[in-house]
Amino acid sequence: MLCAGNHLDDDQARTLFKDILANRQSFLDLAAINAGVSTKGLRVAGVPTGDDAWVTKFVAEKAEAVILDVGKIDHVLTDGMIHYHLMHFCQNTRPGFLARNTPKFLISDSLGSLDAVILESMCTKGTGGTHTDWTHELRSFANMKLQLPHH
């Protein structure tokens, strides 16, 4: 629930929202999913909407969650092809929805960092770590090939 304007601060909005959840039958579904309240922004169909700082923080948290998952996958998988498929088709596409539906200036830093982590992970796993000896041109070419769409 977004409470826009300067009428309520976050604590007042939370108190009001919790009271509504507890006392109105029509809001029981929201109470069951532990819905929250914010005066800065909200997520609509997975897209962050709100002030710039809130949207930027939301995207940064999503990117950080994917980065943590990449680290887990790196440690668990030994098969390079399965690793590549998970990185390219799963981890790399998770933030794609945000990239298509959020203003670029709010997400560029977070998604750029995420992209670098995914590329490094794929190069490390795919070359056994020997990619660190590549020239800048060769690494740029590999990055470009790894980032090509799958269709």
VEXPANU-115754 format. One record per atom (N, C-alpha, C): residue in three letters; residue number from 1; x, y, z; atom name. Coordinates in steps of 0.1 Angstrom, whole numbers, plus 2048, in hexadecimal, padded with zeros to 3 digits. Layout:
[node ALA; NUM; [X; Y; Z]; CA]
...
//
This chain:
[node MET; 1; [808; 7F4; 800]; N]
[node MET; 1; [800; 800; 800]; CA]
[node MET; 1; [809; 80C; 800]; C]
[node LEU; 2; [807; 816; 7F7]; N]
[node LEU; 2; [80E; 822; 7F6]; CA]
[node LEU; 2; [806; 82D; 7FB]; C]
[node CYS; 3; [80B; 834; 805]; N]
[node CYS; 3; [805; 840; 80B]; CA]
[node CYS; 3; [80D; 84C; 806]; C]
[node ALA; 4; [809; 852; 7FB]; N]
[node ALA; 4; [811; 85D; 7F5]; CA]
[node ALA; 4; [80E; 86A; 7FC]; C]
[node GLY; 5; [818; 873; 7FB]; N]
[node GLY; 5; [816; 880; 801]; CA]
[node GLY; 5; [81C; 881; 80F]; C]
[node ASN; 6; [81A; 88D; 815]; N]
[node ASN; 6; [820; 890; 822]; CA]
[node ASN; 6; [817; 88E; 82D]; C]
[node HIS; 7; [80C; 887; 82B]; N]
[node HIS; 7; [801; 886; 835]; CA]
[node HIS; 7; [805; 87D; 841]; C]
[node LEU; 8; [80C; 872; 83D]; N]
[node LEU; 8; [810; 868; 847]; CA]
[node LEU; 8; [81F; 865; 846]; C]
[node ASP; 9; [825; 863; 852]; N]
[node ASP; 9; [833; 85E; 851]; CA]
[node ASP; 9; [832; 84F; 851]; C]
[node ASP; 10; [83D; 848; 84F]; N]
[node ASP; 10; [83D; 83A; 84E]; CA]
[node ASP; 10; [837; 833; 85A]; C]
[node ASP; 11; [83A; 837; 866]; N]
[node ASP; 11; [835; 831; 872]; CA]
[node ASP; 11; [825; 832; 873]; C]
[node GLN; 12; [820; 83E; 870]; N]
[node GLN; 12; [812; 841; 870]; CA]
[node GLN; 12; [80B; 838; 865]; C]
[node ALA; 13; [811; 837; 85A]; N]
[node ALA; 13; [80B; 82F; 84F]; CA]
[node ALA; 13; [80B; 821; 853]; C]
[node ARG; 14; [815; 81C; 859]; N]
[node ARG; 14; [816; 80D; 85D]; CA]
[node ARG; 14; [80B; 80B; 867]; C]
[node THR; 15; [80A; 813; 871]; N]
[node THR; 15; [800; 812; 87C]; CA]
[node THR; 15; [7F2; 811; 876]; C]
[node LEU; 16; [7EF; 81B; 86D]; N]
[node LEU; 16; [7E2; 81B; 867]; CA]
[node LEU; 16; [7DF; 80F; 85F]; C]
[node PHE; 17; [7E9; 80A; 857]; N]
[node PHE; 17; [7E8; 7FF; 84F]; CA]
[node PHE; 17; [7E5; 7F2; 857]; C]
[node LYS; 18; [7ED; 7F1; 862]; N]
[node LYS; 18; [7EC; 7E5; 86B]; CA]
[node LYS; 18; [7DE; 7E5; 871]; C]
[node ASP; 19; [7D9; 7F1; 875]; N]
[node ASP; 19; [7CB; 7F2; 87A]; CA]
[node ASP; 19; [7C1; 7ED; 870]; C]
[node ILE; 20; [7C2; 7F2; 864]; N]
[node ILE; 20; [7B9; 7EE; 859]; CA]
[node ILE; 20; [7B9; 7DF; 857]; C]
[node LEU; 21; [7C5; 7D9; 856]; N]
[node LEU; 21; [7C7; 7CB; 854]; CA]
[node LEU; 21; [7C0; 7C3; 85F]; C]
[node ALA; 22; [7C2; 7C8; 86C]; N]
[node ALA; 22; [7BC; 7C0; 877]; CA]
[node ALA; 22; [7AD; 7C2; 879]; C]
[node ASN; 23; [7A8; 7CC; 874]; N]
[node ASN; 23; [79A; 7CF; 877]; CA]
[node ASN; 23; [790; 7CF; 86B]; C]
[node ARG; 24; [795; 7CD; 85F]; N]
[node ARG; 24; [78B; 7CC; 854]; CA]
[node ARG; 24; [78C; 7BF; 84D]; C]
[node GLN; 25; [781; 7B8; 84C]; N]
[node GLN; 25; [780; 7AB; 846]; CA]
[node GLN; 25; [785; 7AB; 837]; C]
[node SER; 26; [782; 7B6; 830]; N]
[node SER; 26; [786; 7B6; 822]; CA]
[node SER; 26; [795; 7B6; 820]; C]
[node PHE; 27; [79D; 7B9; 82A]; N]
[node PHE; 27; [7AB; 7BA; 829]; CA]
[node PHE; 27; [7B3; 7AD; 82E]; C]
[node LEU; 28; [7AB; 7A3; 832]; N]
[node LEU; 28; [7B2; 797; 837]; CA]
[node LEU; 28; [7BC; 791; 82E]; C]
[node ASP; 29; [7B9; 791; 821]; N]
[node ASP; 29; [7C3; 78C; 817]; CA]
[node ASP; 29; [7D0; 793; 818]; C]
[node LEU; 30; [7D0; 7A0; 81A]; N]
[node LEU; 30; [7DD; 7A7; 81B]; CA]
[node LEU; 30; [7E4; 7A4; 828]; C]
[node ALA; 31; [7DC; 7A2; 832]; N]
[node ALA; 31; [7E2; 79E; 83F]; CA]
[node ALA; 31; [7E9; 790; 83E]; C]
[node ALA; 32; [7E3; 787; 836]; N]
[node ALA; 32; [7E8; 77A; 835]; CA]
[node ALA; 32; [7F5; 779; 82E]; C]
[node ILE; 33; [7F7; 783; 824]; N]
[node ILE; 33; [804; 783; 81D]; CA]
[node ILE; 33; [80E; 78D; 823]; C]
[node ASN; 34; [80B; 792; 82F]; N]
[node ASN; 34; [814; 79B; 836]; CA]
[node ASN; 34; [817; 7A7; 82E]; C]
[node ALA; 35; [80D; 7AE; 828]; N]
[node ALA; 35; [80F; 7B9; 820]; CA]
[node ALA; 35; [814; 7C5; 828]; C]
[node GLY; 36; [81D; 7CD; 822]; N]
[node GLY; 36; [823; 7D8; 829]; CA]
[node GLY; 36; [81E; 7E5; 824]; C]
[node VAL; 37; [824; 7F0; 82A]; N]
[node VAL; 37; [820; 7FD; 827]; CA]
[node VAL; 37; [82C; 806; 825]; C]
[node SER; 38; [82B; 80F; 81C]; N]
[node SER; 38; [836; 818; 819]; CA]
[node SER; 38; [831; 825; 815]; C]
[node THR; 39; [838; 830; 818]; N]
[node THR; 39; [834; 83D; 813]; CA]
[node THR; 39; [83E; 841; 808]; C]
[node LYS; 40; [847; 838; 804]; N]
[node LYS; 40; [851; 83B; 7FA]; CA]
[node LYS; 40; [84F; 834; 7ED]; C]
[node GLY; 41; [849; 828; 7ED]; N]
[node GLY; 41; [847; 821; 7E1]; CA]
[node GLY; 41; [840; 813; 7E3]; C]
[node LEU; 42; [83D; 80D; 7D8]; N]
[node LEU; 42; [837; 800; 7D9]; CA]
[node LEU; 42; [83B; 7F8; 7CC]; C]
[node ARG; 43; [838; 7EB; 7CD]; N]
[node ARG; 43; [83A; 7E2; 7C1]; CA]
[node ARG; 43; [82D; 7DF; 7BB]; C]
[node VAL; 44; [82C; 7E2; 7AE]; N]
[node VAL; 44; [81F; 7DF; 7A7]; CA]
[node VAL; 44; [823; 7D5; 79C]; C]
[node ALA; 45; [81D; 7C9; 79D]; N]
[node ALA; 45; [820; 7BE; 794]; CA]
[node ALA; 45; [82F; 7BC; 792]; C]
[node GLY; 46; [836; 7BD; 79D]; N]
[node GLY; 46; [845; 7BB; 79D]; CA]
[node GLY; 46; [84D; 7C7; 799]; C]
[node VAL; 47; [847; 7D2; 795]; N]
[node VAL; 47; [84E; 7DE; 791]; CA]
[node VAL; 47; [84E; 7E8; 79D]; C]
[node PRO; 48; [85A; 7ED; 7A1]; N]
[node PRO; 48; [85B; 7F7; 7AB]; CA]
[node PRO; 48; [856; 804; 7A6]; C]
[node THR; 49; [84D; 80A; 7AE]; N]
[node THR; 49; [847; 817; 7AB]; CA]
[node THR; 49; [848; 820; 7B8]; C]
[node GLY; 50; [84E; 82B; 7B6]; N]
[node GLY; 50; [84F; 834; 7C2]; CA]
[node GLY; 50; [859; 83F; 7BF]; C]
[node ASP; 51; [85E; 844; 7CA]; N]
[node ASP; 51; [869; 84E; 7C8]; CA]
[node ASP; 51; [876; 848; 7C4]; C]
[node ASP; 52; [87F; 850; 7BE]; N]
[node ASP; 52; [88B; 84A; 7B8]; CA]
[node ASP; 52; [893; 842; 7C1]; C]
[node ALA; 53; [895; 847; 7CE]; N]
[node ALA; 53; [89D; 840; 7D8]; CA]
[node ALA; 53; [898; 833; 7DB]; C]
[node TRP; 54; [88A; 832; 7DC]; N]
[node TRP; 54; [884; 825; 7E0]; CA]
[node TRP; 54; [886; 81B; 7D5]; C]
[node VAL; 55; [883; 820; 7C8]; N]
[node VAL; 55; [885; 817; 7BD]; CA]
[node VAL; 55; [893; 812; 7BB]; C]
[node THR; 56; [89D; 81B; 7BD]; N]
[node THR; 56; [8AB; 817; 7BC]; CA]
[node THR; 56; [8AE; 80D; 7C6]; C]
[node LYS; 57; [8AA; 80F; 7D2]; N]
[node LYS; 57; [8AD; 805; 7DD]; CA]
[node LYS; 57; [8A6; 7F8; 7DB]; C]
[node PHE; 58; [89A; 7F8; 7D6]; N]
[node PHE; 58; [893; 7EC; 7D3]; CA]
[node PHE; 58; [89B; 7E3; 7C8]; C]
[node VAL; 59; [89F; 7EA; 7BE]; N]
[node VAL; 59; [8A6; 7E3; 7B3]; CA]
[node VAL; 59; [8B4; 7DE; 7B8]; C]
[node ALA; 60; [8BB; 7E6; 7C0]; N]
[node ALA; 60; [8C7; 7E2; 7C6]; CA]
[node ALA; 60; [8C6; 7D6; 7CF]; C]
[node GLU; 61; [8BB; 7D5; 7D6]; N]
[node GLU; 61; [8B9; 7C9; 7DF]; CA]
[node GLU; 61; [8B6; 7BD; 7D6]; C]
[node LYS; 62; [8AE; 7BE; 7CB]; N]
[node LYS; 62; [8AC; 7B3; 7C2]; CA]
[node LYS; 62; [8B9; 7AF; 7BC]; C]
[node ALA; 63; [8C1; 7B8; 7B7]; N]
[node ALA; 63; [8CE; 7B4; 7B1]; CA]
[node ALA; 63; [8D7; 7AD; 7BB]; C]
[node GLU; 64; [8D7; 7B2; 7C7]; N]
[node GLU; 64; [8DF; 7AC; 7D2]; CA]
[node GLU; 64; [8DB; 79D; 7D4]; C]
[node ALA; 65; [8CE; 79B; 7D4]; N]
[node ALA; 65; [8C8; 78D; 7D6]; CA]
[node ALA; 65; [8CD; 784; 7CB]; C]
[node VAL; 66; [8CD; 789; 7BF]; N]
[node VAL; 66; [8D2; 781; 7B3]; CA]
[node VAL; 66; [8E1; 77E; 7B5]; C]
[node ILE; 67; [8E8; 789; 7B9]; N]
[node ILE; 67; [8F7; 787; 7BB]; CA]
[node ILE; 67; [8FA; 77C; 7C5]; C]
[node LEU; 68; [8F2; 77C; 7D0]; N]
[node LEU; 68; [8F4; 771; 7DA]; CA]
[node LEU; 68; [8F1; 764; 7D4]; C]
[node ASP; 69; [8E6; 763; 7CC]; N]
[node ASP; 69; [8E3; 756; 7C5]; CA]
[node ASP; 69; [8EE; 752; 7BC]; C]
[node VAL; 70; [8F4; 75B; 7B4]; N]
[node VAL; 70; [8FF; 758; 7AB]; CA]
[node VAL; 70; [90A; 751; 7B3]; C]
[node GLY; 71; [90E; 757; 7BF]; N]
[node GLY; 71; [918; 751; 7C7]; CA]
[node GLY; 71; [915; 743; 7CC]; C]
[node LYS; 72; [908; 741; 7CF]; N]
[node LYS; 72; [904; 733; 7D3]; CA]
[node LYS; 72; [906; 729; 7C7]; C]
[node ILE; 73; [901; 72E; 7BC]; N]
[node ILE; 73; [902; 725; 7B0]; CA]
[node ILE; 73; [910; 722; 7AD]; C]
[node ASP; 74; [919; 72C; 7AE]; N]
[node ASP; 74; [927; 72A; 7AB]; CA]
[node ASP; 74; [92D; 71F; 7B3]; C]
[node HIS; 75; [929; 71E; 7C0]; N]
[node HIS; 75; [92F; 714; 7C9]; CA]
[node HIS; 75; [929; 706; 7C8]; C]
[node VAL; 76; [91C; 706; 7C3]; N]
[node VAL; 76; [915; 6F9; 7C2]; CA]
[node VAL; 76; [918; 6F2; 7B5]; C]
[node LEU; 77; [918; 6F9; 7AA]; N]
[node LEU; 77; [918; 6F2; 79D]; CA]
[node LEU; 77; [927; 6F0; 798]; C]
[node THR; 78; [929; 6E5; 793]; N]
[node THR; 78; [936; 6E2; 78D]; CA]
[node THR; 78; [935; 6E1; 77E]; C]
[node ASP; 79; [92A; 6DE; 779]; N]
[node ASP; 79; [928; 6DC; 76A]; CA]
[node ASP; 79; [927; 6EA; 764]; C]
[node GLY; 80; [930; 6EE; 75B]; N]
[node GLY; 80; [930; 6FB; 755]; CA]
[node GLY; 80; [924; 6FE; 74D]; C]
[node MET; 81; [91F; 6F4; 746]; N]
[node MET; 81; [913; 6F7; 73D]; CA]
[node MET; 81; [907; 6FA; 745]; C]
[node ILE; 82; [905; 6F2; 750]; N]
[node ILE; 82; [8F9; 6F5; 758]; CA]
[node ILE; 82; [8FB; 702; 75F]; C]
[node HIS; 83; [907; 705; 763]; N]
[node HIS; 83; [90A; 712; 769]; CA]
[node HIS; 83; [906; 71E; 75F]; C]
[node TYR; 84; [90B; 71C; 753]; N]
[node TYR; 84; [908; 726; 749]; CA]
[node TYR; 84; [8F9; 728; 747]; C]
[node HIS; 85; [8F2; 71D; 746]; N]
[node HIS; 85; [8E3; 71E; 743]; CA]
[node HIS; 85; [8DC; 725; 74F]; C]
[node LEU; 86; [8E0; 722; 75B]; N]
[node LEU; 86; [8DA; 728; 767]; CA]
[node LEU; 86; [8DD; 737; 767]; C]
[node MET; 87; [8E9; 73A; 764]; N]
[node MET; 87; [8ED; 749; 764]; CA]
[node MET; 87; [8E6; 750; 759]; C]
[node HIS; 88; [8E7; 74B; 74D]; N]
[node HIS; 88; [8E1; 752; 741]; CA]
[node HIS; 88; [8D2; 752; 741]; C]
[node PHE; 89; [8CC; 747; 743]; N]
[node PHE; 89; [8BD; 746; 742]; CA]
[node PHE; 89; [8B6; 749; 74E]; C]
[node CYS; 90; [8BC; 748; 75A]; N]
[node CYS; 90; [8B5; 74A; 766]; CA]
[node CYS; 90; [8B9; 757; 76D]; C]
[node GLN; 91; [8C6; 757; 772]; N]
[node GLN; 91; [8CB; 762; 77A]; CA]
[node GLN; 91; [8CB; 76F; 772]; C]
[node ASN; 92; [8CF; 76E; 765]; N]
[node ASN; 92; [8D1; 77A; 75D]; CA]
[node ASN; 92; [8C4; 780; 759]; C]
[node THR; 93; [8B9; 777; 758]; N]
[node THR; 93; [8AC; 77C; 754]; CA]
[node THR; 93; [8A3; 781; 760]; C]
[node ARG; 94; [8A7; 77E; 76C]; N]
[node ARG; 94; [89F; 782; 777]; CA]
[node ARG; 94; [89E; 791; 778]; C]
[node PRO; 95; [8A9; 799; 776]; N]
[node PRO; 95; [8A7; 7A7; 777]; CA]
[node PRO; 95; [8A2; 7AD; 769]; C]
[node GLY; 96; [8A1; 7A5; 75F]; N]
[node GLY; 96; [89C; 7AA; 752]; CA]
[node GLY; 96; [88F; 7B1; 753]; C]
[node PHE; 97; [886; 7AB; 75B]; N]
[node PHE; 97; [879; 7B1; 75D]; CA]
[node PHE; 97; [87A; 7C0; 762]; C]
[node LEU; 98; [883; 7C1; 76C]; N]
[node LEU; 98; [885; 7CE; 772]; CA]
[node LEU; 98; [88B; 7D8; 768]; C]
[node ALA; 99; [894; 7D3; 760]; N]
[node ALA; 99; [89B; 7DB; 756]; CA]
[node ALA; 99; [891; 7E0; 74B]; C]
[node ARG; 100; [887; 7D8; 748]; N]
[node ARG; 100; [87D; 7DC; 73E]; CA]
[node ARG; 100; [873; 7E5; 744]; C]
[node ASN; 101; [871; 7E6; 751]; N]
[node ASN; 101; [865; 7ED; 756]; CA]
[node ASN; 101; [869; 7F8; 760]; C]
[node THR; 102; [876; 7FB; 762]; N]
[node THR; 102; [87A; 805; 76B]; CA]
[node THR; 102; [883; 80F; 764]; C]
[node PRO; 103; [882; 81C; 767]; N]
[node PRO; 103; [88B; 825; 761]; CA]
[node PRO; 103; [89A; 822; 762]; C]
[node LYS; 104; [8A1; 822; 757]; N]
[node LYS; 104; [8AF; 81E; 757]; CA]
[node LYS; 104; [8B8; 825; 761]; C]
[node PHE; 105; [8B6; 832; 762]; N]
[node PHE; 105; [8BF; 839; 76B]; CA]
[node PHE; 105; [8BD; 835; 77A]; C]
[node LEU; 106; [8B3; 82E; 77D]; N]
[node LEU; 106; [8B1; 829; 78B]; CA]
[node LEU; 106; [8B7; 81C; 78D]; C]
[node ILE; 107; [8BA; 814; 782]; N]
[node ILE; 107; [8BE; 806; 784]; CA]
[node ILE; 107; [8CC; 803; 77E]; C]
[node SER; 108; [8D2; 80D; 777]; N]
[node SER; 108; [8DE; 80A; 770]; CA]
[node SER; 108; [8E9; 805; 779]; C]
[node ASP; 109; [8EC; 80C; 784]; N]
[node ASP; 109; [8F7; 808; 78D]; CA]
[node ASP; 109; [8F5; 7FA; 792]; C]
[node SER; 110; [8E9; 7F7; 797]; N]
[node SER; 110; [8E7; 7EA; 79D]; CA]
[node SER; 110; [8E7; 7DE; 793]; C]
[node LEU; 111; [8E1; 7E0; 787]; N]
[node LEU; 111; [8E0; 7D6; 77D]; CA]
[node LEU; 111; [8EE; 7D5; 776]; C]
[node GLY; 112; [8F5; 7E0; 775]; N]
[node GLY; 112; [903; 7DF; 770]; CA]
[node GLY; 112; [90C; 7D6; 778]; C]
[node SER; 113; [90B; 7D8; 786]; N]
[node SER; 113; [913; 7D0; 78F]; CA]
[node SER; 113; [90F; 7C1; 78E]; C]
[node LEU; 114; [902; 7BF; 78D]; N]
[node LEU; 114; [8FD; 7B1; 78C]; CA]
[node LEU; 114; [902; 7AB; 77F]; C]
[node ASP; 115; [901; 7B2; 774]; N]
[node ASP; 115; [906; 7AD; 768]; CA]
[node ASP; 115; [915; 7A9; 768]; C]
[node ALA; 116; [91D; 7B1; 76F]; N]
[node ALA; 116; [92B; 7AE; 770]; CA]
[node ALA; 116; [92D; 7A2; 778]; C]
[node VAL; 117; [925; 7A0; 783]; N]
[node VAL; 117; [927; 794; 78B]; CA]
[node VAL; 117; [923; 787; 783]; C]
[node ILE; 118; [918; 788; 77B]; N]
[node ILE; 118; [914; 77C; 774]; CA]
[node ILE; 118; [91E; 779; 769]; C]
[node LEU; 119; [924; 783; 762]; N]
[node LEU; 119; [92E; 781; 758]; CA]
[node LEU; 119; [93A; 77B; 75E]; C]
[node GLU; 120; [93F; 780; 769]; N]
[node GLU; 120; [94B; 77B; 76F]; CA]
[node GLU; 120; [948; 76C; 773]; C]
[node SER; 121; [93D; 769; 779]; N]
[node SER; 121; [939; 75B; 77D]; CA]
[node SER; 121; [93A; 752; 771]; C]
[node MET; 122; [934; 756; 766]; N]
[node MET; 122; [934; 74D; 75A]; CA]
[node MET; 122; [942; 74C; 754]; C]
[node CYS; 123; [94A; 756; 754]; N]
[node CYS; 123; [958; 755; 74F]; CA]
[node CYS; 123; [960; 74C; 758]; C]
[node THR; 124; [95F; 74E; 765]; N]
[node THR; 124; [966; 746; 76E]; CA]
[node THR; 124; [963; 737; 76D]; C]
[node LYS; 125; [956; 734; 76D]; N]
[node LYS; 125; [952; 726; 76C]; CA]
[node LYS; 125; [956; 720; 75E]; C]
[node GLY; 126; [954; 728; 754]; N]
[node GLY; 126; [956; 723; 746]; CA]
[node GLY; 126; [964; 721; 742]; C]
[node THR; 127; [96D; 729; 749]; N]
[node THR; 127; [97B; 728; 745]; CA]
[node THR; 127; [984; 722; 750]; C]
[node GLY; 128; [97E; 71F; 75B]; N]
[node GLY; 128; [986; 71A; 767]; CA]
[node GLY; 128; [98E; 724; 76D]; C]
[node GLY; 129; [98B; 731; 76B]; N]
[node GLY; 129; [992; 73C; 770]; CA]
[node GLY; 129; [99D; 742; 767]; C]
[node THR; 130; [99F; 73C; 75C]; N]
[node THR; 130; [9AA; 740; 753]; CA]
[node THR; 130; [9A7; 74D; 74C]; C]
[node HIS; 131; [99A; 751; 74C]; N]
[node HIS; 131; [996; 75E; 745]; CA]
[node HIS; 131; [99D; 76A; 74B]; C]
[node THR; 132; [9A3; 769; 757]; N]
[node THR; 132; [9AA; 775; 75C]; CA]
[node THR; 132; [9B6; 778; 755]; C]
[node ASP; 133; [9BB; 76F; 74C]; N]
[node ASP; 133; [9C7; 772; 744]; CA]
[node ASP; 133; [9C3; 778; 736]; C]
[node TRP; 134; [9B6; 779; 733]; N]
[node TRP; 134; [9B2; 77E; 726]; CA]
[node TRP; 134; [9B5; 78D; 724]; C]
[node THR; 135; [9B7; 791; 718]; N]
[node THR; 135; [9B8; 79F; 715]; CA]
[node THR; 135; [9AA; 7A6; 717]; C]
[node HIS; 136; [9AA; 7B3; 718]; N]
[node HIS; 136; [99E; 7BA; 719]; CA]
[node HIS; 136; [995; 7B8; 70D]; C]
[node GLU; 137; [99A; 7B7; 701]; N]
[node GLU; 137; [992; 7B5; 6F6]; CA]
[node GLU; 137; [98B; 7A7; 6F6]; C]
[node LEU; 138; [993; 79D; 6FA]; N]
[node LEU; 138; [98D; 78F; 6FB]; CA]
[node LEU; 138; [982; 78F; 705]; C]
[node ARG; 139; [985; 795; 711]; N]
[node ARG; 139; [97A; 795; 71B]; CA]
[node ARG; 139; [96E; 79C; 716]; C]
[node SER; 140; [970; 7A7; 710]; N]
[node SER; 140; [964; 7AF; 70B]; CA]
[node SER; 140; [95C; 7A7; 701]; C]
[node PHE; 141; [963; 79F; 6F8]; N]
[node PHE; 141; [95D; 797; 6EE]; CA]
[node PHE; 141; [955; 78C; 6F6]; C]
[node ALA; 142; [95B; 785; 700]; N]
[node ALA; 142; [954; 77B; 707]; CA]
[node ALA; 142; [948; 780; 70E]; C]
[node ASN; 143; [949; 78C; 714]; N]
[node ASN; 143; [93E; 792; 71B]; CA]
[node ASN; 143; [932; 795; 711]; C]
[node MET; 144; [936; 79A; 705]; N]
[node MET; 144; [92C; 79C; 6FB]; CA]
[node MET; 144; [925; 78F; 6F7]; C]
[node LYS; 145; [92C; 784; 6F5]; N]
[node LYS; 145; [927; 778; 6F1]; CA]
[node LYS; 145; [91E; 772; 6FC]; C]
[node LEU; 146; [922; 773; 708]; N]
[node LEU; 146; [91A; 76E; 714]; CA]
[node LEU; 146; [90D; 776; 716]; C]
[node GLN; 147; [90D; 782; 711]; N]
[node GLN; 147; [901; 78B; 713]; CA]
[node GLN; 147; [8F7; 78A; 707]; C]
[node LEU; 148; [8FA; 783; 6FD]; N]
[node LEU; 148; [8F1; 782; 6F2]; CA]
[node LEU; 148; [8E4; 77B; 6F6]; C]
[node PRO; 149; [8D9; 780; 6F0]; N]
[node PRO; 149; [8CD; 779; 6F4]; CA]
[node PRO; 149; [8CD; 76B; 6EF]; C]
[node HIS; 150; [8C5; 762; 6F6]; N]
[node HIS; 150; [8C5; 754; 6F3]; CA]
[node HIS; 150; [8BD; 750; 6E7]; C]
[node HIS; 151; [8B6; 759; 6E0]; N]
[node HIS; 151; [8AE; 756; 6D5]; CA]
[node HIS; 151; [8B3; 75C; 6C8]; C]
//
